[in-house]
């Protein structure tokens, strides 16, 4: 089947809802079918854009210097780190036993 003419059916929406374990009303099924097909229609419009002379890119906007400089700084003291701990014992965080 031609990808351009493919439409989402109400039965496919019902199947996806079943897979997601959600219940949809008839109104929701109809609305989602229309919305999904509207999205596919918009992709068809985008597919018509002339891109022959457009260089591929990895980012929509140019990214530069996205990583900060790695600067060594002093860590928190044990007292500051434990200051808001609800339970602590012998200088460590205390948590419930997990079996």
ChimeraX attribute file (.defattr): number of C-alpha atoms within 10 A of each C-alpha:
attribute: neighborCount
match mode: 1-to-1
recipient: residues
	/A:1	5
	/A:2	5
	/A:3	7
	/A:4	11
	/A:5	9
	/A:6	11
	/A:7	15
	/A:8	15
	/A:9	16
	/A:10	16
	/A:11	11
	/A:12	13
	/A:13	18
	/A:14	20
	/A:15	12
	/A:16	12
	/A:17	14
	/A:18	12
	/A:19	9
	/A:20	9
	/A:21	9
	/A:22	9
	/A:23	11
	/A:24	14
	/A:25	9
	/A:26	11
	/A:27	9
	/A:28	12
	/A:29	19
	/A:30	15
	/A:31	13
	/A:32	18
	/A:33	19
	/A:34	16
	/A:35	13
	/A:36	15
	/A:37	16
	/A:38	14
	/A:39	11
	/A:40	17
	/A:41	16
	/A:42	11
	/A:43	12
	/A:44	14
	/A:45	10
	/A:46	10
	/A:47	11
	/A:48	8
	/A:49	8
	/A:50	8
	/A:51	9
	/A:52	6
	/A:53	6
	/A:54	7
	/A:55	6
	/A:56	8
	/A:57	8
	/A:58	7
	/A:59	7
	/A:60	7
	/A:61	7
	/A:62	7
	/A:63	8
	/A:64	6
	/A:65	6
	/A:66	6
	/A:67	6
	/A:68	6
	/A:69	7
	/A:70	6
	/A:71	6
	/A:72	6
	/A:73	6
	/A:74	6
	/A:75	8
	/A:76	9
	/A:77	9
	/A:78	10
	/A:79	10
	/A:80	10
	/A:81	13
	/A:82	16
	/A:83	10
	/A:84	9
	/A:85	11
	/A:86	9
	/A:87	11
	/A:88	13
	/A:89	9
	/A:90	6
	/A:91	10
	/A:92	13
	/A:93	12
	/A:94	12
	/A:95	10
	/A:96	6
	/A:97	5
	/A:98	4
	/A:99	3
